[in-house]
Amino acid sequence: MSRDQKPDPKRDTTAGAPSLPRRRLLQGAAALPLAGLPAFAQAQQFPTAKVNTTKLAVTDTEVTVGQLHSATGTMAISETGSIQAEQLAIDQINAMGGILGRKIKVIKEDGASDWPTFAEKSKKLIINDRVACVFGCWTSASRKAVLPVFEKENNLLYYPTFYEGLEQSKNVIYTGQEATQQILYGLDWTAKEKKAKSFFLVGSDYIWPRTSMKIARKHIESVAKLGKVVGEEYYPLGNTNFNSLINKIKVAKPDCIFTAVVGGSNVAFYKQLKAAGITGDKQLLLTLSVTEDEMTGVGGENFTGFYSSMKYFQSLDNENNKKFVAAFKAKYGKDAVIGDVTQAGYLGPWLWKAAVEKAGSFDIDKVVAASPGIELKSAPEGYVKVHANHHLWSKSRIAQGMPDATFKVVAESPNLIEPNPFPKGYQ
């Protein structure tokens, strides 16, 4: 773990909700180099011919970006929050005058929880629509499907999900955690605080859960030597029958169930665990994939006492987060909830804005070159900084599920954790 720069507590770091006075909005973007210039002045200072030399969809008044998530299918339960948060950030940026004097226009595409569809839609956004960047994907399978397109066509993806690591691309900014920030911290916590020595690994059957569990097994058995793995099972996306798994867990009697079941399957999984008598007061369970978004379907009564390992929870008590939560609920309703990936999605447009303004250009190569070192002191999670490997320095946290479907943070890494997508000993 490494300590990085802390936010200045004296600085007003509001992200700039549209309802606030303009003076307050500009204070919130004070770290950005062009925050004080009116939109028309920025546009005059940065003529289109200067800021767009690669024929992107940039005019004198507008810049077009893409949004590519699953609005339908099994992953919609998880991805809807990202769609909402990215739009909120874009609305706030537009209310402040946009980027280089240009308002952001969004073209939304639905990946429909289908990886070939994600690839097809990414081609449409990049090649046909000539978007300046894309905010999108959730599963690693969808990211892997679009990555060759982004690299071949040289566009930029802001990817919000915690993931397995073992990847670094010039064409991706990873705003969620990689494995060493989420998985290792979580496992170490179960061993130290809960004395766990035996682990049963469960995941949905695709690249992120399988790679994550490979890393988890190595950490448990050989690197950190926490104990032993007594079971490992995978189930298809959308699976709703976990009875055989539950029987295996009862036989194995693990100290900790370590799970990466994703999407709608979580609803059936946790309801069936409770029905079988496996509850948080009797069994330690730590998940990498239940946030406030999933809890709307899972139900607090089915997750009470279990734990999640994330970098963000809606209940975080800091001024940045209070403003973010208030703005989110004002836009999407008082009952709207915010999960880890939702917050990471919110970071994408702000990080892109900062990089574009630092570069003085929308050109992909220039924005990419400007990205390392970008700081976001207004992040709801507290503070983030873009590493040279395109991941974010961030803290990791453990929170316990409450009966009302909220989370109570019970542990937090003392410092920002440096992202390390290629950890030695885990590959």
N, C-alpha and C positions, 0 to 999 in steps of 0.2 A: 504494500500500500504506500501511496505517496501523497504528501500534502501539496495542494495547489493553492493558487490565489483565492482568498476569501472575498465575498462581496462586501462592498463598502456600506455599512449599515446606515450611514448618513445620506446615502443617495436614494432618491425617490425612484423605485424601479417598476412602477406600474407599467403593464404592457399596453395600456391605452385603450380602454373600452370606449366605443363610440359615444356613449352618453356623457362622458366627462368633458369638461371644458378643454378647449384646444391647448391652453397653457399647460394643463396637467398632462395631456397627451404627449406634448413635446418634452416635458420633463421625463416621462417614461422612456423615451427613446434617446436620452441625452448622450448615451454612449455611442450612438450611431453618427457618422460624420456629417450627414446631410439633414439632420433632424430639424434644424431651424429654418431651412429654406422653403418657401412656398413651392407648390408643385410646378407652377408654370416656370419659376426661376430655375428649378432643377432640370426641367425638360429643355430649357434654353441652354443651360450649361452643359448638358449631355445630349446633344443632337442624335437622332436615331442612327445616322450614318456612322457615328462614333461608337455608340454603345451596342450596336448590332451588326457585326461584320460577317455573320455566318447565316443570314437569312432565317432567323428565328421569327416567331410571330410577335414582333415588337413594332409598334407604331409610335407616333409622336405623343400619343395620349394613353396607350394601353400596352400591357404585356400579358400574353396568354400562357397559363400553366395548365398542367394536367393533374387530375386526381383519379387514382386507379385503386379502388378497393372493392371488396365483396359487399354489395348492397343487398344481395340475395344469396340463398344457399346456407349451408351449415355454419359458415364463418361470419355471417351477417351479425350474429349476436355479439361478436368480438370487434368487428370492423366499423360498425356504425358510429361508435364514439370517436374513432380517428377521423372519419368523414366530417363529423360535426366540429371537432376541435380545429382541424385544418381550416375549415371555412370560417370559424370564429377568428382565428389569427389573421386570415386574409381580409376579413371585414374590418378588423381593427387597423391593419396596415393601410387599407384604403381610406379609412376615416382620417388617417394622419397625412394623407396626400399621396400614398402609394410608394413606389420605388423609383428613384431617379425621375420623379415627376409623372410617373405613369401608374394608372390604376391597374390592379390585377384582375384579369378575367379568367374564370375557371371553366375548363371543359371536363365534365365528370364522366367516367366510364366505369362500368360494373364488371368486375372480374368474375362474379357469379360463383365464387368458391371453386373455380375450375382452372387449373394451371395453364392448359393450352389457351384458354380464353384470355388470361392475363397477358400471355405473350402476344396474342393477336391484337389486343387493345393497346398494348404499349407501342407496337409498330404504328398503329393508327395515330396515336397521340404524337409520336416523335416524327414520323415521316410525312403524314398527311397534314396534321394540325400544326406542326413545327413549334411545339410548346417549348418554353424556355427552361422548364424543369418539370418533374413529376413528383407529387407526394403520393406515396402509395405502397401497396402490398401489406400483408400481415404474416402469413405463413412463410417459412423458408422455402417451401416448394414453389410458392408463387414468385418469390424473389429470384430463386434459381431459374425459373422459367423466363423471366424478363431480362435477367442480367446480360445474356449474350446480345440482346437487342440494344440495350443501353450502351454497351461497350462498342459494338459495331458501328452504331449511328452516332456515338459520342454525345450522349445526353446525360442528365443528372437526376438520380433518384434519391429522395429523402425517405428512408425506410425506418418506421417507428417502433418495430417490435424487438423485444428482448429475443436473443437468438443464440445459436450454438457456437458462434465464432468460426474460426478456421476459414475466414474469408476476409479479403481486403480488396476493394476495387477503386480505381480512380473515379469511377462514375457513380459511386454511392456514398452518401453521408448517412451513417448508422446512428439514429438518435435514441435507440433503445440500448439496453445493456447487452454485452456479449457474455459468454459463459463464465469467465473467471470472475466477473463482477457480481453475478447473480447466483450461479450454481455453487461455486466453491464457498462463498460466504454463507450461504444457506446451510450447506452440509456441515461446515465447521460449527455453526451455531447449534445444530441438533446434537452434535457430539459433545460440545462443551457445556451447553446449558441444559440439555435434556438427557445427557448420558447415553445417547443412542449408539448402539454397536452393531445392530443388524438392520438391513435395509431391504425393502421390497420395491423395485423400480417398475413404474407403470407409465406407458405413454401411448399417444395416438401413433398410427403407423405411417410416418413419413419422416423426412430428413431431420427436422429440428428435434423431435423427441428422441429419435434413435441416436443421433450424435450427442445430444445432451446427456443421455443415459450412459453412453460410452465414456464420456468425460467423468460423469458421476462415479461410475464403477471404478475407474482408474484412481480417482481421488480417494474413494473409500478404501480400496484394497491395497494400492501400491504407493501412491504419492503421499497422502496424509496418513494412511494406515489407520483409518477410523474404526474399521471393523470388517464386516463381510456382507456381501449381497446374497440374500436368501431366495430371491425370485426376481424375474424380469419378464414382463408381458407387454404386448402391443396390440392395439385394436384399431380397425379402420376408422377414418374420419366419419362422423355421423353415427357410429355404433351406439346402440341404446341398451344392450344386454351385457351386464357385467357380473352375472351370477356366478359363472365359472371362475372368474377372477377372484371374487369375494371368497369363494370356497378355498381357493389356493392361499389367499392371505390368511384365512383362519387357521389353516394347517401350518403355515410357515411361522406364524406369530412374530412378525418383525417388530423391532423397537420403533421403526419409522417407515411409513409408506411415503415414498418420494415419487411424486407424480407430475407428468406433463401431458395430461389429457386435455385436449383443446376443443374450443367451439361448443356447439350444442350438446355434444356427448357429456359435458360436465353436468348437465341437468340430471340425466339418468344416473350417472355415476354416483353423485352425492346422495341422491334420493335412495338409491339401492343400498349404499353403505349404511345409511341411517336405518333403513328397514331391516338390515341384517344385524343391527346392534353395534356397528362400528362407528362410534361417535367420538367427538373431540375430548370428552372427559375420560375416555378409556384408551384411546389410541392416538399416538403422535402421527400426524400427517402434515407434510410440507409440500406445497404445490408451487410450480413455476408458472402456472397458467390460469389462475383464478384471480381476477381483479374485480373491482366494483361493477364493471360491465357484465361479467358472467354472473355475478351474484343476483342480478335482476331475474335471471332464470333459475338459478340454483336454489335461491331462497336462503335467508339467514338461518332458518331453523335446521337446514340440512348441512350447514357448514360451520356451525357454532363450535368454537374450540380448536378448529383446524388452523393451519398457518399458511401464509403466502410469502414468498421471497420476491420482492420487487424493489425498484428504486423510488417509486412514488405511490402514495395512497392519498385519497381525497381528504383524509382527516389531518394531513400535515399542517402543523401550526406555525405558519410564517406569513408575512404580509403579502408576498408575491402570490402565494397559493390562495389566500383569502380573496384577493381581487380576481384571480382567475376563476375560482369556483363561483363567485357572485356573477361574473360576466357570462359564464357558461349557463348557469341556471336562468339568468335573465333572458337569454336567447332561446334555450331549449326547454324551459319549464322547471318549476321548483323541484320536481321529482327526478330530474335528470341526474345521472351519476357519472363520475369520472374515474376511469381506471388508469393503470400505468401506461398502457399503449396510447390511450387517448391523450394523456399529457405529453408523451413523447411526440405524438403527431402534431400537437400544438407548437412544439419547438421548431418544426421544420420550416414553415414560412418565415419565422423570425431569424433563423440562422441563415436562410437564403437571402433575405433582405440585407442582413449585415454583410454577407460576403459580396453581394452585387455592389453595394455602396462602397465597400472597401476597394473592389476592383474597378469601379467606375464603368462597369460594362455588364451586359447580360451574356456575353460570349461564354460558352461552357468552360473552355480551358482557363479563362481568366478567373471565373468564379471558383473553379476548383482550386486554382493556385492561391486564391485569397482565403480559402476556408480554414486551413490549419491555424490555430491560435485565436479564432473567433471566440469571444466570451459572451455568454448570455446571463447577465446578472438579474434579469427579470424572470428567469425560469421558475415556474411554480414549485419545482422540486428543490429550489434554492439557488443553485448556481451550476452552470455547466461550461465546459470549454472544449473546443474541437481539437482533438489530438492529430498529429501528423498522419496517423493510420486511419483517419476519417471516422473514428469512434469518439464517444464523449467521455471525458472524465466525469464521474458521478459517484454518489454514495450508494450503498446498498442497505436495504431495510427488511425487517421481518415484522409482519403484522398478524394478529389473531382475528379470526372471524367472529363477529358479534351476532346475537339473535336478530338484530334489526337490519342485517345485511351490510353493516359498515365494518370497517377494520380498525383495530387498535394497534398502533405501532408499539412493539415491545423491544425492538433492538435496531441499532443503526451503526454502520461502520463509522469509526471516529473521524476518518478523513476521506477525501475523495479517493476513489480507487482508479488507478491508471488502467485504461483498456489494454488488454493483451490478447488479441484474437488468435495468436499462434503460440499458446503456452507449451513450453517444453515438457515432455513427459505425458502429454495427454493426446497426442496425435496417433 
